[in-house]
């Protein structure tokens, strides 16, 4: 097999070639960098190239690793890697270079992955689209004028475009599953604490956020989770142990699953017809595969859920801004944070301890609710997002609303944000697009977006499956069954490295 032809292979296949010495990690790296040259001008998915470091890493990569020599991309958020820039999508952290590896990155290196670049993230990972003002918007390869989703949009776009078979991402409210839907790839958010968060923090976003990968094949996601899922010393808690390697689950019969499906949003949203069509299509496919499929949903108050969620996220954002300021040794200057980030952080600083603890209590009770729900149903099926990939900047405020937000951000009059409706308006566009994904972040359950549906206009729209806490095994079995029944690997977007 020629090196260019290896671009069509998944990570498991590539690692096998490297272990058998049929190709070198350096050859795979050079070929992937050439593919990046071809597609990134159209996608704007990369914020930092690591060409020299990647080649040096490839020359010394452990060829016995489960992902030996596989080209890989690190997201510009959370994952610290020695000698690489990490800006969290913000002008505030431009020039920051990591002086150590996070535990997850250490495990990536040990598995044999080679880091080619940093992929774009929205500022502090806050938005469900990847449009950081510091770097510009990332387009989905299916239509670069439309959003790749967020916050792992850069990684997802590069996987969908054929640059790399897998790429790093994180998910605090849907940030793996949303871009997977927008780019037509596979994205699984693992169970809380399944992947390590250390050593710099005990948990991300009160446990809402987990890191993992975007991939083209189901088995690549399983192999990457096998390589990274061991318990972490010093972590505040651990995920339930797996029964066997996740790669062994891929291809195992899932059995006759009890699948509940719904298009009813859990957060305030106007769900678009394409999203309803996508989930109905997935429900029919599951029924055709022999599963028991019924329309059913947990009873959740969208407005109460939204208030509790924004209270926690805003508090975490305020804390993140303080920690970034400490890291650079000074207060932020005007304009170094985007308006939305500034407003969310302002609200977070206004939240009282009582309000934060109450919000956390309300969110944790959703975990109790879903545990009861899963006594009856093995899997909950919903759309991944409420609409196809939006045009760039479609989720941003415009006109008088945008002007008012800029004035408020400059004034830093955080008390104004507590007026009725102010924060609701700020969060409305975000929740409208992602009314289902945050539930699994709150409960800690594993959840995946599977690329089963394309709209008549040729845009992907994922089907999201969520299992009970700790049960990635069921999801990998089901995903592999769906992948075999309706293969997506040969679909080619408009922008592709070997189209």
Secondary structure per residue as TSV (DSSP state, phi and psi in degrees):
chain	resnum	aa	ss	phi	psi
A	1	X	-	360.0	133.0
A	2	X	-	-75.0	155.2
A	3	X	T	-60.4	-43.2
A	4	X	G	-57.0	-34.4
A	5	X	G	-68.1	-21.4
A	6	X	G	-66.4	-16.3
A	7	X	G	-61.8	-22.8
A	8	X	G	-83.8	-7.2
A	9	X	S	-91.7	156.5
A	10	X	-	-87.4	178.9
A	11	X	H	-65.8	-38.2
A	12	X	H	-61.7	-42.5
A	13	X	H	-66.8	-42.6
A	14	X	H	-61.7	-45.0
A	15	X	H	-61.4	-36.4
A	16	X	H	-62.6	-40.8
A	17	X	H	-62.4	-41.9
A	18	X	H	-65.6	-43.8
A	19	X	H	-63.3	-34.0
A	20	X	T	-86.0	1.6
A	21	X	T	61.7	30.9
A	22	X	S	-84.6	-16.7
A	23	X	S	-154.4	155.2
A	24	X	-	-101.1	157.3
A	25	X	H	-60.9	-35.6
A	26	X	H	-63.9	-41.1
A	27	X	H	-64.5	-41.6
A	28	X	H	-64.2	-38.0
A	29	X	H	-65.1	-48.4
A	30	X	H	-60.8	-40.5
A	31	X	H	-66.6	-39.9
A	32	X	H	-68.5	-38.7
A	33	X	H	-63.5	-36.8
A	34	X	H	-65.5	-38.9
A	35	X	H	-65.4	-37.9
A	36	X	H	-61.6	-40.6
A	37	X	H	-56.8	-36.6
A	38	X	H	-76.0	-39.4
A	39	X	H	-101.5	-25.8
A	40	X	H	-67.8	-28.9
A	41	X	H	-57.1	-28.1
A	42	X	H	-86.7	-27.4
A	43	X	H	-101.5	-30.1
A	44	X	-	57.3	43.8
A	45	X	-	-90.9	-13.9
A	46	X	E	-110.5	135.3
A	47	X	E	-107.8	-14.3
A	48	X	E	-155.5	128.1
A	49	X	E	-88.5	144.9
A	50	X	-	-124.7	39.0
A	51	X	H	-53.6	-53.1
A	52	X	H	-65.5	-43.6
A	53	X	H	-63.8	-37.7
A	54	X	H	-64.3	-43.9
A	55	X	H	-65.5	-40.2
A	56	X	H	-65.4	-40.1
A	57	X	H	-65.3	-41.2
A	58	X	H	-62.3	-34.4
A	59	X	H	-69.1	-19.2
A	60	X	T	-123.0	16.8
A	61	X	-	-66.9	141.0
A	62	X	-	-70.7	114.6
A	63	X	T	-75.8	-5.7
A	64	X	T	-91.2	-6.3
A	65	X	S	-66.0	153.7
A	66	X	T	-64.3	-20.8
A	67	X	T	-125.9	40.6
A	68	X	T	-57.6	122.0
A	69	X	T	76.5	5.4
A	70	X	-	-75.2	126.7
A	71	X	E	-64.7	140.1
A	72	X	E	-146.9	155.7
A	73	X	E	-127.0	136.4
A	74	X	E	-98.4	134.9
A	75	X	E	-71.1	149.1
A	76	X	S	-81.7	53.2
A	77	X	S	-166.9	134.0
A	78	X	S	72.8	-55.4
A	79	X	-	-76.0	104.0
A	80	X	-	-82.7	130.7
A	81	X	-	-135.3	123.0
A	82	X	T	-49.6	128.0
A	83	X	T	80.4	6.2
A	84	X	S	-112.3	150.5
A	85	X	B	-70.6	149.6
A	86	X	-	-148.4	104.8
A	87	X	-	-110.6	-7.4
A	88	X	T	56.2	30.2
A	89	X	T	69.2	18.8
A	90	X	-	-123.6	143.5
A	91	X	G	-63.9	-25.6
A	92	X	G	-61.6	-31.0
A	93	X	G	-109.4	14.4
A	94	X	T	-60.1	135.7
A	95	X	T	93.8	-8.5
A	96	X	-	-71.6	132.0
A	97	X	B	-126.6	131.1
A	98	X	-	-69.4	140.7
A	99	X	S	-109.1	8.5
A	100	X	S	-160.7	166.7
A	101	X	-	-93.7	139.9
A	102	X	-	-70.3	164.2
A	103	X	H	-62.2	-37.5
A	104	X	H	-64.0	-43.6
A	105	X	H	-65.0	-37.9
A	106	X	H	-58.4	-40.8
A	107	X	H	-70.0	-34.9
A	108	X	H	-59.4	-46.7
A	109	X	H	-61.3	-44.9
A	110	X	H	-62.0	-32.8
A	111	X	H	-73.9	-16.7
A	112	X	T	104.6	6.1
A	113	X	-	-69.2	146.5
A	114	X	E	-115.0	124.5
A	115	X	E	-88.8	113.4
A	116	X	E	-89.6	-32.6
A	117	X	E	-167.6	170.6
A	118	X	E	-103.2	128.3
A	119	X	E	-94.8	153.6
A	120	X	-	-67.5	146.6
A	121	X	-	-135.7	147.5
A	122	X	-	-64.2	159.8
A	123	X	G	-56.5	121.6
A	124	X	G	57.2	16.4
A	125	X	G	71.0	23.0
A	126	X	-	-80.5	-27.8
A	127	X	S	-101.7	152.2
A	128	X	S	-83.9	8.6
A	129	X	S	-130.2	154.6
A	130	X	-	-104.3	90.5
A	131	X	E	-136.8	55.0
A	132	X	E	-65.8	134.2
A	133	X	T	-63.6	-26.2
A	134	X	T	-68.6	-24.1
A	135	X	T	-131.8	-21.7
A	136	X	E	101.5	167.9
A	137	X	E	-77.2	148.2
A	138	X	-	-101.9	131.6
A	139	X	E	-98.8	149.0
A	140	X	E	-72.4	140.4
A	141	X	T	-61.1	-17.4
A	142	X	T	-75.9	-25.4
A	143	X	E	-165.7	96.2
A	144	X	E	-59.5	-12.3
A	145	X	E	-78.2	-7.2
A	146	X	E	-113.8	158.3
A	147	X	E	-70.4	142.8
A	148	X	-	-81.6	-0.2
A	149	X	-	84.3	174.1
A	150	X	S	-156.7	165.3
A	151	X	S	-92.8	-3.5
A	152	X	S	-94.1	40.1
A	153	X	H	-66.6	-38.2
A	154	X	H	-63.1	-46.6
A	155	X	H	-62.5	-44.4
A	156	X	H	-63.8	-41.1
A	157	X	H	-62.9	-39.9
A	158	X	H	-69.5	-34.6
A	159	X	H	-68.1	-47.0
A	160	X	H	-62.6	-33.2
A	161	X	T	-84.1	-0.8
A	162	X	T	84.7	13.6
A	163	X	S	-73.5	-46.6
A	164	X	-	-134.2	154.0
A	165	X	S	-79.8	-27.5
A	166	X	E	-141.2	156.7
A	167	X	E	-153.7	150.1
A	168	X	E	-71.5	143.7
A	169	X	E	-154.6	175.4
A	170	X	E	-138.9	160.4
A	171	X	E	-142.5	103.2
A	172	X	S	-107.4	-10.7
A	173	X	S	-160.0	13.7
A	174	X	S	129.2	10.0
A	175	X	T	-72.7	-6.8
A	176	X	T	-97.5	-43.0
A	177	X	H	-75.0	-35.9
A	178	X	H	-63.9	-52.9
A	179	X	H	-66.1	-29.9
A	180	X	H	-59.8	-41.9
A	181	X	H	-64.3	-45.4
A	182	X	H	-69.0	-23.8
A	183	X	H	-110.6	-3.0
A	184	X	T	72.7	38.7
A	185	X	-	-125.9	179.8
A	186	X	E	-95.3	132.0
A	187	X	E	-140.0	120.8
A	188	X	E	-118.3	126.8
A	189	X	E	-91.3	120.0
A	190	X	-	-73.6	171.5
A	191	X	-	-59.0	147.8
A	192	X	T	-51.0	130.4
A	193	X	T	73.1	8.9
A	194	X	S	-67.1	-38.3
A	195	X	S	-109.6	152.6
A	196	X	-	-75.9	148.1
A	197	X	-	-109.6	-12.6
A	198	X	T	-79.9	178.6
A	199	X	T	-94.2	0.1
A	200	X	T	-83.8	-20.7
A	201	X	-	-139.8	158.8
A	202	X	S	-81.5	-36.0
A	203	X	S	-156.0	157.2
A	204	X	B	-98.3	127.7
A	205	X	G	54.5	52.0
A	206	X	G	53.4	32.8
A	207	X	G	86.5	-0.1
A	208	X	T	-68.6	-33.7
A	209	X	B	-102.3	136.2
A	210	X	E	-132.0	143.8
A	211	X	E	-96.7	147.4
A	212	X	E	-164.3	-144.9
A	213	X	E	-130.9	159.0
A	214	X	E	-97.0	145.5
A	215	X	E	-150.3	162.4
A	216	X	S	-87.8	-32.8
A	217	X	S	-111.9	153.7
A	218	X	H	-66.5	-41.1
A	219	X	H	-67.4	-28.0
A	220	X	H	-63.9	-39.7
A	221	X	H	-63.3	-42.5
A	222	X	H	-63.8	-44.3
A	223	X	H	-63.9	-40.0
A	224	X	H	-67.2	-37.2
A	225	X	H	-69.9	-38.0
A	226	X	H	-57.5	-37.7
A	227	X	H	-76.1	-14.9
A	228	X	H	-126.2	-1.5
A	229	X	-	-95.1	7.1
A	230	X	S	-65.3	149.5
A	231	X	-	-55.8	151.6
A	232	X	-	-112.7	130.2
A	233	X	T	-59.0	132.9
A	234	X	T	85.6	-4.7
A	235	X	-	-69.1	149.1
A	236	X	S	-69.8	-18.9
A	237	X	-	-164.7	170.2
A	238	X	-	-132.5	153.0
A	239	X	-	-74.2	156.5
A	240	X	-	-58.4	142.8
A	241	X	-	-65.3	146.9
A	242	X	-	-77.9	154.8
A	243	X	S	-78.3	-34.3
A	244	X	S	-156.3	169.9
A	245	X	-	-55.7	141.1
A	246	X	H	-64.4	-30.3
A	247	X	H	-62.2	-29.0
A	248	X	H	-73.8	-19.6
A	249	X	H	-75.2	-28.4
A	250	X	T	-68.8	116.8
A	251	X	T	101.3	-15.1
A	252	X	S	-74.2	144.8
A	253	X	-	-64.4	130.3
A	254	X	-	-76.8	-9.9
A	255	X	-	77.9	-175.1
A	256	X	S	-89.1	101.7
A	257	X	-	-85.5	149.2
A	258	X	E	-94.0	108.4
A	259	X	E	-110.3	121.4
A	260	X	E	-100.6	132.8
A	261	X	E	-123.7	151.0
A	262	X	-	-156.6	150.8
A	263	X	-	-113.4	8.5
A	264	X	-	-73.2	124.1
A	265	X	-	-73.8	145.1
A	266	X	S	-90.8	-16.2
A	267	X	S	-123.9	157.8
A	268	X	S	-54.9	125.8
A	269	X	-	-163.5	151.7
A	270	X	-	-108.2	94.4
A	271	X	-	-70.2	131.6
A	272	X	-	-83.3	152.8
A	273	X	H	-56.9	-34.1
A	274	X	H	-62.6	-36.1
A	275	X	H	-67.5	-39.4
A	276	X	H	-65.2	-42.1
A	277	X	H	-61.5	-38.4
A	278	X	H	-65.0	-43.7
A	279	X	H	-73.5	-35.1
A	280	X	H	-65.2	-38.7
A	281	X	H	-62.4	-43.6
A	282	X	H	-65.4	-37.8
A	283	X	H	-63.3	-42.0
A	284	X	H	-64.3	-40.5
A	285	X	H	-62.3	-44.5
A	286	X	H	-61.5	-41.3
A	287	X	H	-63.9	-38.6
A	288	X	H	-67.1	-22.2
A	289	X	T	-89.0	3.9
A	290	X	T	97.6	7.6
A	291	X	-	-84.4	153.9
A	292	X	E	-85.0	111.5
A	293	X	E	-117.4	126.1
A	294	X	E	-136.4	155.1
A	295	X	E	-86.2	117.2
A	296	X	-	-162.2	153.7
A	297	X	-	-152.9	150.2
A	298	X	-	-67.1	149.8
A	299	X	-	-89.0	111.9
A	300	X	-	-129.7	135.3
A	301	X	-	-82.8	107.0
A	302	X	H	-58.8	-41.2
A	303	X	H	-67.1	-43.0
A	304	X	H	-66.4	-41.4
A	305	X	H	-59.1	-45.4
A	306	X	H	-62.2	-43.5
A	307	X	H	-64.6	-44.6
A	308	X	H	-64.9	-40.9
A	309	X	H	-66.2	-46.1
A	310	X	H	-67.8	-29.8
A	311	X	H	-63.5	-44.2
A	312	X	H	-70.2	-45.8
A	313	X	H	-65.3	-40.6
A	314	X	H	-64.5	-40.5
A	315	X	H	-63.1	-43.3
A	316	X	H	-64.7	-36.7
A	317	X	H	-65.5	-43.1
A	318	X	H	-59.7	-42.1
A	319	X	H	-65.1	-41.4
A	320	X	H	-60.6	-41.1
A	321	X	H	-62.1	-43.5
A	322	X	H	-60.4	-45.0
A	323	X	H	-65.4	-37.6
A	324	X	H	-65.8	-40.2
A	325	X	H	-63.5	-40.5
A	326	X	H	-62.2	-39.0
A	327	X	H	-65.3	-35.7
A	328	X	H	-92.5	-6.5
A	329	X	T	77.0	22.5
A	330	X	S	-161.7	166.6
A	331	X	-	-75.2	152.6
A	332	X	-	-66.0	151.3
A	333	X	-	-98.4	158.6
A	334	X	T	-54.8	132.0
A	335	X	T	89.4	-6.9
A	336	X	S	-78.1	-20.1
A	337	X	S	-111.8	145.4
A	338	X	-	-66.7	156.8
A	339	X	H	-57.7	-46.6
A	340	X	H	-62.2	-42.9
A	341	X	H	-61.6	-43.8
A	342	X	H	-60.7	-43.1
A	343	X	H	-67.7	-42.7
A	344	X	H	-63.2	-42.4
A	345	X	H	-64.8	-37.7
A	346	X	H	-60.4	-43.9
A	347	X	H	-64.3	-40.4
A	348	X	H	-60.2	-37.6
A	349	X	H	-69.9	-23.0
A	350	X	H	-86.2	-14.1
A	351	X	-	-68.9	133.9
A	352	X	-	-84.5	162.6
A	353	X	H	-59.8	-37.8
A	354	X	H	-62.3	-43.9
A	355	X	H	-65.8	-40.9
A	356	X	H	-64.6	-47.1
A	357	X	H	-64.7	-37.3
A	358	X	H	-64.8	-42.9
A	359	X	H	-62.9	-43.1
A	360	X	H	-62.9	-40.2
A	361	X	H	-60.0	-46.1
A	362	X	H	-63.0	-39.7
A	363	X	H	-69.0	-40.3
A	364	X	H	-64.0	-31.7
A	365	X	H	-66.5	-23.2
A	366	X	H	-66.3	-30.9
A	367	X	H	-63.2	-39.7
A	368	X	H	-64.1	-42.3
A	369	X	H	-59.7	-45.6
A	370	X	H	-73.1	-30.3
A	371	X	H	-61.4	-40.2
A	372	X	H	-66.1	-42.8
A	373	X	H	-58.9	-40.3
A	374	X	T	-77.9	-4.4
A	375	X	T	-68.5	-26.1
A	376	X	T	-98.9	-36.1
A	377	X	-	-122.8	135.9
A	378	X	S	-74.3	-35.5
A	379	X	E	-140.4	140.2
A	380	X	E	-106.0	124.4
A	381	X	E	-109.0	126.2
A	382	X	E	-139.8	169.7
A	383	X	E	-63.4	154.5
A	384	X	S	-75.1	-39.3
A	385	X	S	-138.3	166.9
A	386	X	S	-89.6	-1.1
A	387	X	S	-162.2	161.7
A	388	X	S	-62.7	170.3
A	389	X	-	-53.0	125.3
A	390	X	-	-77.9	160.3
A	391	X	B	-62.8	154.2
A	392	X	T	-56.1	136.9
A	393	X	T	69.3	9.7
A	394	X	T	-66.7	-23.9
A	395	X	T	-90.0	-0.9
A	396	X	S	-85.3	152.7
A	397	X	-	-69.6	150.8
A	398	X	-	-132.8	166.9
A	399	X	H	58.4	-134.4
A	400	X	H	-62.6	-35.4
A	401	X	H	-64.5	-44.0
A	402	X	H	-64.1	-40.2
A	403	X	H	-62.7	-44.3
A	404	X	H	-61.8	-38.6
A	405	X	H	-66.6	-39.4
A	406	X	H	-64.4	-42.7
A	407	X	H	-63.5	-44.1
A	408	X	H	-64.2	-41.3
A	409	X	H	-63.2	-39.8
A	410	X	H	-68.1	-34.8
A	411	X	H	-74.9	-25.9
A	412	X	T	54.1	32.5
A	413	X	-	-85.7	78.1
A	414	X	G	-63.8	-22.0
A	415	X	G	-62.7	-29.5
A	416	X	G	-63.5	-31.6
A	417	X	G	-66.2	-16.9
A	418	X	G	-85.7	-4.7
A	419	X	S	-66.3	144.4
A	420	X	T	-54.8	130.7
A	421	X	T	91.7	-19.0
A	422	X	H	-65.3	-52.4
A	423	X	H	-71.7	-32.2
A	424	X	H	-59.4	-42.1
A	425	X	H	-63.8	-40.3
A	426	X	H	-63.5	-39.0
A	427	X	H	-90.6	-12.0
A	428	X	H	-57.8	-44.2
A	429	X	H	-67.0	-34.2
A	430	X	H	-67.3	-52.0
A	431	X	H	-65.0	-33.2
A	432	X	H	-61.2	-33.7
A	433	X	H	-85.5	-29.5
A	434	X	-	-128.2	63.3
A	435	X	T	-78.9	-3.7
A	436	X	T	-116.6	-37.4
A	437	X	T	-59.6	-39.1
A	438	X	H	-63.8	-20.2
A	439	X	H	-58.8	-44.3
A	440	X	H	-68.4	-28.1
A	441	X	H	-67.6	-40.4
A	442	X	H	-68.2	-42.7
A	443	X	H	-82.4	-19.7
A	444	X	-	84.0	4.5
A	445	X	-	-75.8	153.4
A	446	X	-	-73.5	143.7
A	447	X	E	-152.4	143.4
A	448	X	E	-137.6	146.1
A	449	X	E	-102.9	126.0
A	450	X	E	-115.2	129.2
A	451	X	-	-81.2	86.5
A	452	X	-	-108.9	-15.5
A	453	X	-	-135.8	136.6
A	454	X	B	-123.4	137.8
A	455	X	-	-71.1	166.1
A	456	X	T	-56.5	-24.9
A	457	X	T	-84.1	1.3
A	458	X	S	85.1	23.6
A	459	X	-	-106.1	138.0
A	460	X	B	-74.7	150.2
A	461	X	-	-148.9	109.5
A	462	X	-	-74.8	154.9
A	463	X	E	-100.6	131.9
A	464	X	E	-107.6	129.4
A	465	X	E	-118.7	129.5
A	466	X	E	-123.0	131.3
A	467	X	E	-108.3	177.9
A	468	X	S	-69.8	159.5
A	469	X	T	-52.6	128.2
A	470	X	T	85.3	1.1
A	471	X	-	-108.3	56.8
A	472	X	H	-62.3	-27.9
A	473	X	H	-56.5	-46.7
A	474	X	H	-61.1	-40.6
A	475	X	H	-65.2	-42.7
A	476	X	H	-65.6	-39.2
A	477	X	H	-63.9	-46.7
A	478	X	H	-64.8	-43.8
A	479	X	H	-60.1	-42.2
A	480	X	H	-65.0	-37.7
A	481	X	H	-63.9	-43.7
A	482	X	H	-65.9	-39.3
A	483	X	H	-62.6	-38.7
A	484	X	H	-71.9	-36.1
A	485	X	H	-74.2	-35.0
A	486	X	S	-139.4	77.8
A	487	X	-	-60.9	140.2
A	488	X	-	-117.4	-5.8
A	489	X	T	-64.8	-25.9
A	490	X	T	-91.7	-1.2
A	491	X	-	-69.7	136.7
A	492	X	-	-121.1	122.0
A	493	X	-	-73.2	173.9
A	494	X	S	-60.3	-41.8
A	495	X	S	-103.6	115.4
A	496	X	-	-151.1	143.7
A	497	X	T	-66.3	-27.6
A	498	X	T	-133.9	40.3
A	499	X	-	-70.6	360.0
